[in-house]
């Protein structure tokens, strides 16, 4: 997914700002998958991200695309958790693909064997 690579590494203003906006929402950019981001109106970009915790968020970024450097002032105008119903989303196939190839979670939860000492 090319969008994810751009989101994580591109030095261009829109991608730099997107990284900042996602971090403000508590997402870790290095483990978040950007399913898509595309122009959706004169002043907006629409996107979907998959968090490392498996949550799916649909969002809209608002900024003046005609203004030089205006990307750095972009804001998230809409943010919706669609985790419970992403399968009905128009881009459900792309979201499903993102689940398949996303990086493995860094957190693990190991079940302790009966009688094994617990570490605090």
C-alpha positions in Angstrom: 0.0 0.0 0.0 1.7 3.1 -1.3 -0.4 5.5 0.8 1.0 4.0 4.0 4.6 4.5 2.8 3.9 8.1 1.9 2.2 8.7 5.2 5.1 7.3 7.1 8.0 8.9 5.2 7.1 11.6 2.8 8.6 15.1 3.5 5.7 16.8 1.6 3.5 19.1 3.7 0.3 17.1 3.5 2.0 13.9 4.7 3.9 15.7 7.5 0.6 17.3 8.7 -1.3 14.0 8.4 1.3 12.3 10.6 0.8 15.0 13.2 -3.0 14.8 13.0 -3.0 11.0 13.5 -0.5 11.3 16.4 -2.9 13.8 18.0 -5.6 11.1 17.8 -3.4 8.6 19.6 -2.3 6.6 16.5 1.3 5.4 16.1 2.2 6.2 12.5 4.8 3.5 12.2 2.2 0.8 12.9 -0.9 2.5 11.4 -2.0 1.6 7.9 -3.4 4.3 5.6 -5.9 2.4 3.5 -6.5 5.4 1.2 -6.4 9.2 1.0 -7.8 11.1 -1.9 -9.3 14.5 -2.8 -13.0 14.7 -2.0 -14.1 18.2 -2.8 -12.5 21.6 -3.3 -11.0 21.7 0.2 -11.0 18.2 1.5 -9.2 14.8 1.4 -11.0 11.7 2.6 -9.2 8.7 4.1 -9.4 5.5 6.1 -6.8 4.3 8.5 -6.3 1.0 10.4 -4.7 1.3 13.8 -2.3 -1.2 15.2 -5.1 -2.2 17.7 -7.4 -3.1 14.8 -9.6 -0.1 14.9 -10.8 1.3 11.6 -11.3 5.1 11.3 -12.8 7.1 8.5 -11.8 10.8 8.3 -11.9 14.0 6.3 -9.1 16.5 6.3 -10.0 20.1 5.5 -7.6 22.7 4.1 -7.4 25.2 1.2 -5.7 23.1 -1.5 -5.1 26.2 -3.6 -3.2 28.0 -0.9 0.6 27.6 -0.9 1.6 25.8 2.3 -2.0 25.5 3.5 -1.5 21.8 4.1 0.3 22.6 7.3 -2.8 24.1 8.7 -5.1 21.2 7.7 -7.5 19.9 10.4 -9.5 16.8 10.8 -13.0 17.9 10.1 -14.6 14.5 10.5 -13.5 11.4 12.4 -15.6 8.3 12.7 -14.8 4.9 14.2 -16.2 2.4 11.7 -14.6 -0.7 13.3 -18.0 -2.3 13.9 -19.3 -1.8 10.4 -16.3 -1.4 8.0 -17.5 -4.5 6.0 -20.3 -2.4 4.6 -18.0 0.4 3.6 -17.5 1.1 -0.2 -13.8 0.3 0.2 -14.3 -2.8 2.3 -12.0 -4.9 0.1 -9.1 -2.4 0.6 -9.7 -2.4 4.3 -9.7 -6.2 4.5 -6.4 -6.2 2.6 -5.0 -3.7 5.1 -5.8 -6.2 7.9 -3.9 -8.9 6.1 -0.6 -7.0 5.5 -0.5 -4.6 8.5 2.5 -4.9 10.8 2.1 -7.3 13.6 1.1 -5.7 16.9 4.1 -5.0 19.2 2.0 -5.9 22.2 1.6 -9.5 23.2 -0.5 -11.2 25.8 0.9 -14.5 26.9 -1.3 -16.9 29.0 0.6 -18.2 32.0 0.6 -21.9 32.6 -1.1 -23.1 35.7 1.2 -22.9 38.7 3.7 -20.6 36.9 4.8 -17.6 39.0 3.3 -14.3 38.0 5.7 -11.4 37.5 4.6 -7.9 38.5 
